Amino acid sequence: MNPPKNEQGVLVPHEKLSAEALQGLIEEVVTRNGTDNGFIQASLAQNVAMVMGQLRRKEVVVVFDENAQTANIISAKDLKPIR
């Protein structure tokens, strides 16, 4: 069975990633986007925990871009279906 795709890439269930891979991805994403969420100054650990909670609540999703061979975490609201 092929994983679901959308305009941003292949959706990857975060539960399918190893704990180490998921931790590394989340850390890379929160440090890439900055650690200041605009409301409170948070530590890396706090930001990682916040993103993990968002993943569990399905507010954000992991997307793998096959062309660029990169992964990202994006808002579930921002998913664009393939046309």
N, CA, C and O atoms as CSV, one atom per row, in Angstrom:
chain,resi,resn,atom,element,x,y,z
A,1,MET,N,N,0.846,-1.185,0.000
A,1,MET,CA,C,0.000,0.000,0.000
A,1,MET,C,C,0.886,1.241,0.000
A,1,MET,O,O,1.787,1.364,0.830
A,2,ASN,N,N,0.632,2.153,-0.926
A,2,ASN,CA,C,1.406,3.379,-1.030
A,2,ASN,C,C,0.960,4.382,0.022
A,2,ASN,O,O,-0.234,4.499,0.298
A,3,PRO,N,N,1.913,5.114,0.617
A,3,PRO,CA,C,1.536,6.135,1.596
A,3,PRO,C,C,0.788,7.273,0.919
A,3,PRO,O,O,1.004,7.548,-0.261
A,4,PRO,N,N,-0.098,7.942,1.671
A,4,PRO,CA,C,-0.836,9.061,1.070
A,4,PRO,C,C,0.096,10.198,0.688
A,4,PRO,O,O,1.052,10.499,1.404
A,5,LYS,N,N,-0.189,10.824,-0.439
A,5,LYS,CA,C,0.603,11.954,-0.904
A,5,LYS,C,C,-0.285,13.182,-1.000
A,5,LYS,O,O,-1.507,13.078,-1.109
A,6,ASN,N,N,0.339,14.324,-0.957
A,6,ASN,CA,C,-0.335,15.584,-1.233
A,6,ASN,C,C,0.667,16.470,-1.946
A,6,ASN,O,O,1.764,16.031,-2.293
A,7,GLU,N,N,0.290,17.698,-2.159
A,7,GLU,CA,C,1.147,18.615,-2.905
A,7,GLU,C,C,2.511,18.819,-2.243
A,7,GLU,O,O,3.500,19.075,-2.930
A,8,GLN,N,N,2.569,18.709,-0.926
A,8,GLN,CA,C,3.824,18.923,-0.207
A,8,GLN,C,C,4.704,17.673,-0.162
A,8,GLN,O,O,5.891,17.781,0.147
A,9,GLY,N,N,4.165,16.504,-0.459
A,9,GLY,CA,C,4.955,15.281,-0.419
A,9,GLY,C,C,4.164,14.113,0.129
A,9,GLY,O,O,2.935,14.082,0.065
A,10,VAL,N,N,4.897,13.153,0.669
A,10,VAL,CA,C,4.304,11.936,1.216
A,10,VAL,C,C,4.038,12.139,2.702
A,10,VAL,O,O,4.932,12.542,3.447
A,11,LEU,N,N,2.817,11.861,3.131
A,11,LEU,CA,C,2.490,11.943,4.551
A,11,LEU,C,C,3.101,10.744,5.258
A,11,LEU,O,O,2.918,9.604,4.832
A,12,VAL,N,N,3.820,11.002,6.330
A,12,VAL,CA,C,4.469,9.949,7.101
A,12,VAL,C,C,3.881,9.950,8.510
A,12,VAL,O,O,4.051,10.922,9.246
A,13,PRO,N,N,3.195,8.880,8.892
A,13,PRO,CA,C,2.689,8.831,10.275
A,13,PRO,C,C,3.866,8.930,11.253
A,13,PRO,O,O,4.822,8.160,11.160
A,14,HIS,N,N,3.790,9.868,12.177
A,14,HIS,CA,C,4.925,10.060,13.094
A,14,HIS,C,C,5.200,8.818,13.925
A,14,HIS,O,O,6.322,8.618,14.391
A,15,GLU,N,N,4.180,7.980,14.116
A,15,GLU,CA,C,4.349,6.757,14.891
A,15,GLU,C,C,5.264,5.753,14.180
A,15,GLU,O,O,5.805,4.849,14.816
A,16,LYS,N,N,5.435,5.912,12.859
A,16,LYS,CA,C,6.282,5.005,12.082
A,16,LYS,C,C,7.763,5.351,12.182
A,16,LYS,O,O,8.614,4.544,11.806
A,17,LEU,N,N,8.079,6.546,12.687
A,17,LEU,CA,C,9.470,6.960,12.833
A,17,LEU,C,C,10.023,6.437,14.160
A,17,LEU,O,O,9.292,6.318,15.143
A,18,SER,N,N,11.314,6.129,14.178
A,18,SER,CA,C,11.934,5.750,15.449
A,18,SER,C,C,11.912,6.968,16.373
A,18,SER,O,O,11.807,8.106,15.915
A,19,ALA,N,N,12.011,6.717,17.663
A,19,ALA,CA,C,12.010,7.811,18.636
A,19,ALA,C,C,13.159,8.781,18.354
A,19,ALA,O,O,13.003,9.995,18.480
A,20,GLU,N,N,14.309,8.235,17.972
A,20,GLU,CA,C,15.477,9.074,17.699
A,20,GLU,C,C,15.269,9.919,16.443
A,20,GLU,O,O,15.610,11.102,16.423
A,21,ALA,N,N,14.710,9.312,15.397
A,21,ALA,CA,C,14.475,10.049,14.152
A,21,ALA,C,C,13.451,11.157,14.368
A,21,ALA,O,O,13.626,12.272,13.876
A,22,LEU,N,N,12.381,10.852,15.102
A,22,LEU,CA,C,11.346,11.851,15.362
A,22,LEU,C,C,11.901,12.991,16.205
A,22,LEU,O,O,11.640,14.160,15.918
A,23,GLN,N,N,12.657,12.663,17.232
A,23,GLN,CA,C,13.272,13.686,18.084
A,23,GLN,C,C,14.172,14.596,17.249
A,23,GLN,O,O,14.113,15.819,17.372
A,24,GLY,N,N,15.007,13.992,16.398
A,24,GLY,CA,C,15.911,14.772,15.556
A,24,GLY,C,C,15.165,15.666,14.588
A,24,GLY,O,O,15.547,16.817,14.380
A,25,LEU,N,N,14.094,15.140,13.989
A,25,LEU,CA,C,13.301,15.937,13.057
A,25,LEU,C,C,12.653,17.114,13.761
A,25,LEU,O,O,12.696,18.241,13.269
A,26,ILE,N,N,12.053,16.851,14.912
A,26,ILE,CA,C,11.389,17.937,15.647
A,26,ILE,C,C,12.409,18.994,16.055
A,26,ILE,O,O,12.152,20.189,15.906
A,27,GLU,N,N,13.554,18.571,16.565
A,27,GLU,CA,C,14.581,19.536,16.968
A,27,GLU,C,C,15.047,20.368,15.780
A,27,GLU,O,O,15.234,21.579,15.897
A,28,GLU,N,N,15.232,19.721,14.647
A,28,GLU,CA,C,15.680,20.454,13.450
A,28,GLU,C,C,14.623,21.467,13.016
A,28,GLU,O,O,14.953,22.596,12.654
A,29,VAL,N,N,13.368,21.069,13.052
A,29,VAL,CA,C,12.296,21.968,12.621
A,29,VAL,C,C,12.161,23.154,13.574
A,29,VAL,O,O,12.050,24.291,13.116
A,30,VAL,N,N,12.168,22.920,14.882
A,30,VAL,CA,C,11.974,24.046,15.809
A,30,VAL,C,C,13.181,24.966,15.834
A,30,VAL,O,O,13.027,26.167,16.059
A,31,THR,N,N,14.387,24.435,15.607
A,31,THR,CA,C,15.546,25.333,15.573
A,31,THR,C,C,15.634,26.062,14.239
A,31,THR,O,O,16.120,27.191,14.179
A,32,ARG,N,N,15.164,25.421,13.166
A,32,ARG,CA,C,15.131,26.087,11.857
A,32,ARG,C,C,14.169,27.260,11.892
A,32,ARG,O,O,14.467,28.331,11.363
A,33,ASN,N,N,13.022,27.062,12.512
A,33,ASN,CA,C,12.001,28.102,12.556
A,33,ASN,C,C,12.207,29.063,13.722
A,33,ASN,O,O,11.452,30.024,13.870
A,34,GLY,N,N,13.196,28.823,14.531
A,34,GLY,CA,C,13.430,29.661,15.697
A,34,GLY,C,C,12.737,29.074,16.913
A,34,GLY,O,O,11.776,28.314,16.795
A,35,THR,N,N,13.235,29.433,18.067
A,35,THR,CA,C,12.666,28.888,19.297
A,35,THR,C,C,11.676,29.834,19.947
A,35,THR,O,O,11.141,29.531,21.014
A,36,ASP,N,N,11.426,30.964,19.327
A,36,ASP,CA,C,10.469,31.921,19.877
A,36,ASP,C,C,9.164,31.781,19.122
A,36,ASP,O,O,9.100,32.062,17.925
A,37,ASN,N,N,8.123,31.345,19.818
A,37,ASN,CA,C,6.834,31.154,19.152
A,37,ASN,C,C,6.002,32.422,19.105
A,37,ASN,O,O,4.853,32.394,18.665
A,38,GLY,N,N,6.570,33.534,19.553
A,38,GLY,CA,C,5.862,34.805,19.493
A,38,GLY,C,C,5.113,35.151,20.765
A,38,GLY,O,O,4.702,36.297,20.951
A,39,PHE,N,N,4.932,34.186,21.635
A,39,PHE,CA,C,4.180,34.443,22.862
A,39,PHE,C,C,5.067,34.329,24.097
A,39,PHE,O,O,5.094,35.227,24.938
A,40,ILE,N,N,5.790,33.217,24.198
A,40,ILE,CA,C,6.677,33.033,25.339
A,40,ILE,C,C,8.012,32.510,24.835
A,40,ILE,O,O,8.079,31.832,23.810
A,41,GLN,N,N,9.063,32.829,25.557
A,41,GLN,CA,C,10.377,32.280,25.234
A,41,GLN,C,C,10.410,30.879,25.827
A,41,GLN,O,O,10.196,30.705,27.027
A,42,ALA,N,N,10.677,29.884,24.995
A,42,ALA,CA,C,10.653,28.502,25.446
A,42,ALA,C,C,11.986,27.831,25.145
A,42,ALA,O,O,12.691,28.206,24.208
A,43,SER,N,N,12.315,26.839,25.952
A,43,SER,CA,C,13.544,26.080,25.728
A,43,SER,C,C,13.330,25.099,24.573
A,43,SER,O,O,12.204,24.869,24.131
A,44,LEU,N,N,14.419,24.540,24.108
A,44,LEU,CA,C,14.330,23.535,23.051
A,44,LEU,C,C,13.455,22.374,23.521
A,44,LEU,O,O,12.603,21.896,22.771
A,45,ALA,N,N,13.657,21.925,24.742
A,45,ALA,CA,C,12.866,20.807,25.274
A,45,ALA,C,C,11.377,21.148,25.318
A,45,ALA,O,O,10.535,20.307,25.003
A,46,GLN,N,N,11.056,22.370,25.706
A,46,GLN,CA,C,9.648,22.786,25.751
A,46,GLN,C,C,9.053,22.838,24.348
A,46,GLN,O,O,7.914,22.420,24.139
A,47,ASN,N,N,9.814,23.346,23.394
A,47,ASN,CA,C,9.330,23.409,22.011
A,47,ASN,C,C,9.144,22.011,21.431
A,47,ASN,O,O,8.166,21.756,20.728
A,48,VAL,N,N,10.076,21.104,21.721
A,48,VAL,CA,C,9.952,19.722,21.245
A,48,VAL,C,C,8.693,19.092,21.838
A,48,VAL,O,O,7.929,18.439,21.127
A,49,ALA,N,N,8.478,19.285,23.127
A,49,ALA,CA,C,7.286,18.726,23.779
A,49,ALA,C,C,6.010,19.312,23.172
A,49,ALA,O,O,5.023,18.598,22.993
A,50,MET,N,N,6.029,20.601,22.856
A,50,MET,CA,C,4.863,21.246,22.261
A,50,MET,C,C,4.552,20.638,20.893
A,50,MET,O,O,3.395,20.341,20.594
A,51,VAL,N,N,5.578,20.453,20.065
A,51,VAL,CA,C,5.369,19.873,18.736
A,51,VAL,C,C,4.920,18.419,18.853
A,51,VAL,O,O,4.063,17.976,18.089
A,52,MET,N,N,5.489,17.671,19.799
A,52,MET,CA,C,5.076,16.284,19.993
A,52,MET,C,C,3.590,16.221,20.355
A,52,MET,O,O,2.867,15.356,19.861
A,53,GLY,N,N,3.146,17.110,21.192
A,53,GLY,CA,C,1.724,17.167,21.536
A,53,GLY,C,C,0.873,17.489,20.320
A,53,GLY,O,O,-0.201,16.915,20.143
A,54,GLN,N,N,1.345,18.406,19.479
A,54,GLN,CA,C,0.614,18.747,18.262
A,54,GLN,C,C,0.544,17.559,17.311
A,54,GLN,O,O,-0.475,17.352,16.651
A,55,LEU,N,N,1.616,16.777,17.236
A,55,LEU,CA,C,1.600,15.566,16.402
A,55,LEU,C,C,0.579,14.568,16.929
A,55,LEU,O,O,-0.190,13.998,16.155
A,56,ARG,N,N,0.567,14.357,18.226
A,56,ARG,CA,C,-0.373,13.404,18.833
A,56,ARG,C,C,-1.826,13.832,18.621
A,56,ARG,O,O,-2.709,12.997,18.426
A,57,ARG,N,N,-2.058,15.140,18.662
A,57,ARG,CA,C,-3.427,15.663,18.458
A,57,ARG,C,C,-3.765,15.826,16.978
A,57,ARG,O,O,-4.868,16.241,16.624
A,58,LYS,N,N,-2.794,15.490,16.115
A,58,LYS,CA,C,-2.952,15.567,14.654
A,58,LYS,C,C,-3.176,16.994,14.162
A,58,LYS,O,O,-3.822,17.214,13.137
A,59,GLU,N,N,-2.631,17.967,14.908
A,59,GLU,CA,C,-2.678,19.365,14.491
A,59,GLU,C,C,-1.593,19.650,13.456
A,59,GLU,O,O,-1.747,20.532,12.611
A,60,VAL,N,N,-0.503,18.904,13.528
A,60,VAL,CA,C,0.590,18.995,12.569
A,60,VAL,C,C,0.905,17.590,12.075
A,60,VAL,O,O,0.576,16.603,12.733
A,61,VAL,N,N,1.547,17.504,10.907
A,61,VAL,CA,C,1.874,16.215,10.310
A,61,VAL,C,C,3.300,16.240,9.760
A,61,VAL,O,O,3.856,17.299,9.470
A,62,VAL,N,N,3.872,15.043,9.625
A,62,VAL,CA,C,5.199,14.890,9.016
A,62,VAL,C,C,4.996,14.645,7.528
A,62,VAL,O,O,4.204,13.791,7.130
A,63,VAL,N,N,5.722,15.404,6.712
A,63,VAL,CA,C,5.646,15.274,5.262
A,63,VAL,C,C,7.065,15.075,4.733
A,63,VAL,O,O,7.988,15.789,5.123
A,64,PHE,N,N,7.228,14.087,3.833
A,64,PHE,CA,C,8.518,13.833,3.207
A,64,PHE,C,C,8.450,14.256,1.757
A,64,PHE,O,O,7.605,13.773,1.003
A,65,ASP,N,N,9.341,15.161,1.360
A,65,ASP,CA,C,9.426,15.628,-0.019
A,65,ASP,C,C,10.388,14.705,-0.759
A,65,ASP,O,O,11.596,14.747,-0.528
A,66,GLU,N,N,9.848,13.870,-1.649
A,66,GLU,CA,C,10.663,12.890,-2.367
A,66,GLU,C,C,11.684,13.551,-3.296
A,66,GLU,O,O,12.778,13.019,-3.485
A,67,ASN,N,N,11.347,14.682,-3.866
A,67,ASN,CA,C,12.267,15.369,-4.782
A,67,ASN,C,C,13.470,15.944,-4.042
A,67,ASN,O,O,14.613,15.759,-4.461
A,68,ALA,N,N,13.208,16.636,-2.952
A,68,ALA,CA,C,14.282,17.266,-2.185
A,68,ALA,C,C,14.912,16.307,-1.174
A,68,ALA,O,O,15.964,16.600,-0.607
A,69,GLN,N,N,14.259,15.153,-0.952
A,69,GLN,CA,C,14.723,14.181,0.042
A,69,GLN,C,C,14.837,14.822,1.426
A,69,GLN,O,O,15.821,14.631,2.141
A,70,THR,N,N,13.797,15.593,1.786
A,70,THR,CA,C,13.763,16.246,3.086
A,70,THR,C,C,12.410,16.001,3.751
A,70,THR,O,O,11.406,15.739,3.090
A,71,ALA,N,N,12.417,16.094,5.064
A,71,ALA,CA,C,11.183,15.953,5.832
A,71,ALA,C,C,10.869,17.283,6.496
A,71,ALA,O,O,11.760,18.089,6.763
A,72,ASN,N,N,9.594,17.493,6.755
A,72,ASN,CA,C,9.154,18.713,7.399
A,72,ASN,C,C,7.939,18.395,8.245
A,72,ASN,O,O,7.300,17.358,8.067
A,73,ILE,N,N,7.629,19.279,9.153
A,73,ILE,CA,C,6.413,19.182,9.958
A,73,ILE,C,C,5.600,20.411,9.627
A,73,ILE,O,O,6.066,21.541,9.778
A,74,ILE,N,N,4.371,20.181,9.170
A,74,ILE,CA,C,3.520,21.303,8.763
A,74,ILE,C,C,2.168,21.195,9.438
A,74,ILE,O,O,1.784,20.131,9.925
A,75,SER,N,N,1.460,22.294,9.462
A,75,SER,CA,C,0.108,22.318,10.013
A,75,SER,C,C,-0.804,21.424,9.176
A,75,SER,O,O,-0.758,21.457,7.947
A,76,ALA,N,N,-1.611,20.647,9.832
A,76,ALA,CA,C,-2.558,19.788,9.112
A,76,ALA,C,C,-3.525,20.636,8.292
A,76,ALA,O,O,-4.032,20.180,7.267
A,77,LYS,N,N,-3.781,21.853,8.730
A,77,LYS,CA,C,-4.675,22.751,7.989
A,77,LYS,C,C,-4.070,23.197,6.660
A,77,LYS,O,O,-4.790,23.597,5.745
A,78,ASP,N,N,-2.728,23.125,6.560
A,78,ASP,CA,C,-2.034,23.571,5.357
A,78,ASP,C,C,-1.869,22.489,4.300
A,78,ASP,O,O,-1.291,22.745,3.243
A,79,LEU,N,N,-2.365,21.283,4.566
A,79,LEU,CA,C,-2.242,20.200,3.589
A,79,LEU,C,C,-3.015,20.558,2.344
A,79,LEU,O,O,-4.159,21.010,2.405
A,80,LYS,N,N,-2.371,20.348,1.211
A,80,LYS,CA,C,-3.020,20.629,-0.082
A,80,LYS,C,C,-3.148,19.315,-0.845
A,80,LYS,O,O,-2.145,18.629,-1.044
A,81,PRO,N,N,-4.335,18.949,-1.273
A,81,PRO,CA,C,-4.498,17.687,-2.002
A,81,PRO,C,C,-3.838,17.761,-3.364
A,81,PRO,O,O,-3.656,18.841,-3.927
A,82,ILE,N,N,-3.480,16.584,-3.889
A,82,ILE,CA,C,-2.931,16.509,-5.245
A,82,ILE,C,C,-4.040,16.819,-6.220
A,82,ILE,O,O,-5.175,16.370,-6.056
A,83,ARG,N,N,-3.704,17.589,-7.235
A,83,ARG,CA,C,-4.703,17.941,-8.255
A,83,ARG,C,C,-4.505,17.115,-9.471
A,83,ARG,O,O,-5.246,17.260,-10.444
